[in-house]
Amino acid sequence: MTTERARFLPTEQGTQAPNAGRVLALLFAANTFNFYDRAVPAIVAEPIKLEFGLSDLQIGVLAAAFTVVYAVCGLPLGRLADHRSRARIMGWGIVAWSLLTAASGAAWNYVSLLLMRVGVGVGEASYAPAANSTIADLYPAGKRARAFGLFQLGLPVGLVLAYFSVGAIAEAFGTWRAPFVLAAIPGLLIAAGFFLVREPRRGASEPASRTAAAAASTSTPPTPVDRPFRRVLAVPTMWFLIIAGIGANLASYSVNTFTVPLFQRYFGASLTGAAVLTGVVVGVTGLVGLLVGGWVSDRAARRSTGARVLVGAVATLVSVPLTWFALSVGPEATGTFVVLFGAGWLLQYLYYTSAYPAVADVVGPRLRSTATAVFFAAFYLLGGAVGPVIAGALSDAFAADALATGASPAEAAANGLRQALAVIVPLSMAIASVGLFLAARSVRRDNERMTAAAG
């Protein structure tokens, strides 16, 4: 057995926390409603656009404003999570974003809705760095991809719940405001669990830190690491993972913002029908992609650190032609679009089970919340925030060109949005694939450096 392989076998790399399953279930539940709340504005984008008289660019800015604040606030909150109670940080963050989600339903114009969504971004920024750091301490390296995969199932489950319920709720109550109010209730209930949970010791799952972790539980908190951001960015793999994250989030935030409107405008679906179809394309596929991806990625990790990342690189590369062909079909080919785009989107979910565990593979326990915050800030600012704005601007531009050639306003809006997504989605997934291929080449070397420093 090689040293490389031995490092990733559970019996030789540290222990799993005894309460790991319960804590992971709570983290999953919170992540589910994290993404449920994020999806609500995109699902009711068309009635919001109609009531406030907005352009696609303004819809994109609405999504971008949330993402920018989420990314920027994640940096100090990530640092805070590296030396304060992660459970309490997550609990209060969930309370904040749930209350502000409910307040979004009371928006009286575009600016007020924009400000409410900015507030939701602040609350949600507290969650991901602390949650990812907690999972890394709950599970040893050989089980982390499956743990992260199960945690990230909150993304498609949240989207499925949102896409299958929000449209129906809006139509049942006769207003787009009702889903915002109802979405806050489960979040507040879940938040209570975080004030009762016992989080794992930092570094508890690492082989070289069992003694130190045990001592840390009875001693004063450790001195914060100096120059944390510089230390994180000194790891070459982090830069490649950031490139992959930028590409993946350019695509995913464009898709999440505009797929319901695409089904409504281009394929002629009702609000409820468009939401359900979107739930199948971007939500149900995620359930399969993350479950299978976590299992495949952990199997690959038994071979080498780079093999797990390589799985994601190949999967995202194959998603490029599938999504492009899907966005090239005619408005009568709804079924073909669902099959092709759904297959491509399923494969892109392997980005999560490859890139997220890789952060823990190359950054030590005391910097993992910070590393996650840096990772998220970079790809949200340069990917998640930019994607919907570019897609919205391209949609408006392509629609204007179509109007100039004699198309009706409805036809122009439909084809403009389809063309915009056909440009940004495949190109962005190609960028994600390149980043993962580069990370696969450097992750083993950086893992060895991290392990040597810990020893």
N, C-alpha and C positions, 0 to 999 in steps of 0.2 A: 504493500500500500504506500502510495507516495505521500510526502509531507503535505502537498497541496490538497490532496483528497482528505487526509486525516483531519485537517483543520476544520473541515465542515461536517464531520460526523458528530451527531448530538452527544454521544457518550464521551467525547473527548474535547468538547468545546464549551462546557458550561451547562448549567441546569435550567430547566423550565420552571418558572414560578408556580407554586402550588395553586394559586388562585387565577392562573393565566386565562383559563376559559371564561370565567365570570367577568373579569375585567375586559377581555376582548369583546365579549357580547355587549357590554355597556358602551364601549368605544364604537362598535359597529352601529348600535342604535342611534347614537348621537350623530355619527357620520351620515346615516340614512336621512335624518331630518335636516342635516346641514345641506345636503344636495336637494332635498325636497324644497326647502325654502328658496334656494337659489333658482330653481327651475320655474317657480310660479310666474315671475314677470315675463319670461320667454313664452310661456304657454298662452298667456292672455295678451301677448304683444299686439295682436291685431285690434282688439277692442280698445286697448289703451291708446294705440296710434290713432284710431278713429275719434275717440273722445277728446284727446288733446291736440289733434291735428299735427302729428309728427311725421318726420321722414324716417327712412331706414337708418340713416346716419345717426339720428337722435336716439333711435332704439339701440343702436350699437354703443353709443356713448353711455346710455343708461347701464348697460352691462359692464362697460369699461370702467366707469366710475367706481362701482362696487369692487372690481378686481384690483384697481390701483390702490385703493385704501386698504384692502385685504392684504396686499403684498407688502406695502410700506409698514403697516402696523405689525405685521408678522415678525419683523426684525427685532424690535425691542421686546415684544412678547415672547419670542423664541429665546432671547437671552434671559429673560425673567424665568422661563420654564427650566433653564439649566441650573438654577440655584434656589428656586422656590417650589412650593407644592404644585405639581402639575395638575393634580386632581381638582384643586380649588380654582386654579386658573381656568381650566376647562369648564367647570361648573358655572362660574360667574359669566364666562363668555357665552355659554348657551342661554342663560337667562337674558342677557343683553340682546342677542340676535333674535330670540323668539319674540320679545316685546316689541322690537323695532320692525319685525316682519308684520306683526299685527297692526302697528301704526301705519305701515305702508298702505293698508286698505283705506286709510282716511285721507290720502293725498288729494289735494284740491287742484293741483296743476302739475306740469312736468317738473318744475324746479323742486317742489315739495317732495314728489316721489323720488327724485334724484337724491335729495338729502337723506331721505329715509333709507334708501338702499346703501348709501355711504355708511350710515350708522350700522346697518346689518354687517357690512364688510369689516368694521372695527371689531364687532363681537365675534365673528367667525374666524378672524385672524388669530385669536387666542387658542384655537383648537388644534390645528394640524401639527404645528411643531411639537407641542406637548404630547399629543397622541402618538405620533411616530416615534418619539423618544421612549415613551412608555412601552410600546410594543417591542422595541429593540431590547429592553430590559426584561420583558416577560419571556421571550423565546430565544434560544441559542441560534446561531447563524444558520444551521442546517434546517431549521423549521421556520425561518423568518419569511420566506417568500409566500408560504401558505398562510401564515398569520397576516402578512400585509395584504395578501389576496382576499382573505376573509374580511378584513377591515375595509378594504376598498370596495367590497361588494356593496357597501353602503351607497356608493355612487350610483350603480345601476338600479339597486333596489329603490333608492330615493327617487331616481328619475322615473322608474316604472310606476311607483305609487303616485307621483305627481302627474305624469302624463295620462294615467288611467283615471284620475280623480278630479284634477283641477278643472278641466274643461267641463265635465259634468256638473261640478259644484257651481261654476260660474253660470252655466245655463239654467240650473235649477233655481238659483237665487236671483237670476236676471241681472247680475252685475259681476264685473271682474274683480270687485273688491272683496267679496266673501272668502275666496280661498286664502287670502293673506291673513285674515283674522283667524280662521280655523287652523291654519298651519302652526300657529304659536302654541297651541294647547299641548301636543305631545312633547315639544321641546322643553317646556317648563317642567313636565313630569320627569323627563330623562335627566334634567339638570340636577334634580334632588339626589339622584344616585351617586353623582360625583362627590358630594359632600360626605358620603358614607363609605366610599371605596378606599381600600388600602392599596396604594400604588407600590410597585416594586422598587427595591433599592437600585440606585444607579450603578450600572455595570454588573448587576447580579448574574447575568447570563454569560459573562465572559470568563474563559478559563483562567486567565492570568489575574483576575480580580476578585475571586471568591473571598479570600481572606480580607482584602481591603474593603470589599463591599460589606462584609459582615461587621468589620470594625466601624465602618461609616455609620451603621445604623444606631450605634450607641455613642458616637462622638459628635462634636460640633460640626456644622456644615463646612465642607471643604472650601478653601479659598478659590474664588472664581479664576478661571484660566485667563492669563493675560493675552491681549491681542487676538481675541477669538475669531473675528472675521478674517483677519489675515491668515491665521492658521488653517481655517477651512478652505480658503481660496488658494492656499499653497498646495493643495492636493490636485494633481492634474485631472484625475477622474471626475472630480466635481465639475470642472469646466465642461467636460464632454457631456455629463449628465444634464447640465444646464442647457446646452445646445439642444439635446433631445427633448427636454421639457418645454423649451420655447416652441419647437415645431409641433409637439403633441398638443399644446394648449392653444396655439394659433388655430389648429383644426377643431379641437373639441369645443372651444367657446364659440366659434363661428357656427358650428353645427347645433349646439345646444340653444343658441339664441335664435336661429333662423329656420330650423327644420319644420316646426309647426307652421309658420307662415308659408314655407315652401309647399307643404301639402295642401294648404288652403288655397293659395294663389295658383300654383302650377298644376296640381293634380285635382283641384276642385273639391276637396274634402271639407266637411263642416268642422267647426272648432273641436267638438268632441272626437270626431273621426280622425282629424289631423293629429290630435294629442295622443290617441291610442296608437296610431301607426308610428308616430315618433317614439312612443314607449317601446314598441317592438324593435325598431331599428337601432336605437341607442341605449335602451335599457335592458331588454331581455337578452340581447347579445352580450351585454356586460356580465350577466349572471354566469353565462357559459364561459366567456373569455377569462374572467378572473378565477373561477374555480379550476378550470383546466390549466390556465396559465400558471397559477400558483403551484399546482402539482408538477407540471412540466419543468418549471423553473427550478424547483427544489431538486428534482431528479438531475437536472443539468448541473446544479451546484455541487453535487457529489463528485463530478468529474473535475471541475475547476471553478474558480471564482468568475472567470471570464465567460464560461459557457452559459451561465444564467443570463447574463446581459446579451449574449449573442442570440439567444432565443427571441428576445424582444426585438432585436435589430432585424432579424429575418422576417418576423411577423409583421412589423410596421412597413417593411419594404413591400411585402406582398399586398398590403392594404392600398398601396398607391394606385395601381391599375384598376382594382375593384371599385374604389370610390369614384375614380374618373369616369369609368364606363357607366356607372349608375347615374351620374349627373349629366350624362349625354343622352339619356333615353327621352322619348317623347312623352307628352302629358297623358297619353292613353296607357302607358306601360307602368302603372303604379306597382303591380306585383313584381315586375322585373327590377324596378328600383329598390323595393324593399329587400329582395333576395341579395342583390349585388352589394348594395350599400351596407346591409346588415352583416354580410360576410366580412367586408372590409373593416367595419367598425368593431366586430368581434375580435379580429386580429390586433387592432390597435390597443385593445385593453391589455395585451401582454406587455406593453410599455410599463404599466404600473407594477406588474409582478417582477419586472427586470430592473427598472431604475430605482424604485423606492428601497428595496433591500440593499442595493449597491451602496447607498449612502452610509448605511450601518457597517458595510464591509470595509469602508475606507476612512471612516471618522470615528474616533474613540468615544466612549460613553458620555464623558463630561462635556462634549461639544455637539452631541447629536441634535438637540433641539435647535441650537444655533445653526448647524449645518442644514437642517430641514428648512428653517426660516429663510436662509440665504438661497437655497435651492428654489423654494416656492416664490420668494420675492422676485428672483430673476425671471423665472418662466411665466409668472403671472403678469409682471410689468411689461415684458417684451413679447409675451405670447398671448395670455388670456385677455389682457386689456386691449391689445392691439388688434387681435383677430376680429372681434365683432365690429370694430370701427372700420377696418379695411373692408370687411364684407359688406357692411352697410353703405359705405361710400361707393364701392364698386357697383353694388346693386342700383343705387340711384343713378350712377353714370351710365350703366348699360341700359337702364330703363329710359333715360333721356335720349340716348341714341336710337332706341327702338321707336320712341314717340316721333322722333324726327323723320323716320322712314315710313310713317303712316300707321303704326300699330295703335291699337286702342290702349287707353290707360291701364286697363286690367291686364291685357296681354303684355304690355311693356313691363309692368311691375312683376309679373310672373317670370318672364324670361330673364329680366335683369337680375333677379335674385338667384335663379338657377345658374346663370353664367358666372356670377360672383362666387358662388360656392364651388363651382367646377374649377375655378382658378385657385382659390386659397386652400381647399381641403387636400387635394393630392400633393400639391407643392409642400405644404406644411408637414405632411406625413413623411415625405422624402427627407426633409430636414431632420425630423425625429430619428429616422433610421440611420442617417449619417452619424448623428451624435452617439447613438447606441453602439454602432460598429467601432467608433473611436474609443468609447469607454470600455468595450470588451477587451481591447488591446492593453489598457493601462490598469485595469482594476486589480489584477493579481499583484502587480508590483506595489501598488499603493496599500493593498491589504497586508502585504508582508512588512511594509514600513510601519503601519499602525500596530501590528502584532509585536514587532520588535520594540517599539516605543513603550507599549504596555508592559512588556516583560522586563 
